[in-house]
Amino acid sequence: MANIQSAKKRARQNVKIRLHNAALRSKVRTAVKRVLKTIESGDQQAAQESFRAAGSEIDRMTNKNTIPKNRAARYKSQLSGKIKAMK
């Protein structure tokens, strides 16, 4: 356990930040699952709309450094490829 007051404060902050980041990552995963579900339903228009929403969510988390930019690019690329394969 930390002895210095600033280290104690840092430990408290890290707990809060970790929980916040976990919630943000969960939002991204939920958005990706929503796109996959619409792809499975076969409605390309709905899949495109949910992909747009998920893409903006992914970009937002990338800008906040919650998820790495390569992971974001991989998510978007895979989802885009699955939507294109629906034709």
Steps between C-alpha positions, in 0.01 A plus 500: 500500500616851425634710786529839333180701475539568127548127436185422699305752295643353179387152610146632560497674163623188322210297637247756376668535160518121457127464565421786261717353224343157551155652446618674183654180361174322577313761294725425203453125531123544527498717187700236310261226616204711388651527151564126485141434605362722223730332249361160604146628454581563134385862481786680328354848551463449875848347515642806326328733748619305803850486349504879473397533864755241611772664291451835669501329842822317412662822378396683815661236722813506285532875540468459876778236491265242649560253219809485276468644151596170334224317686253766391613466140467122523147523640391739228668303223348168604151645539525682168611182327208304644253764385648502149478120491123522554439608137 
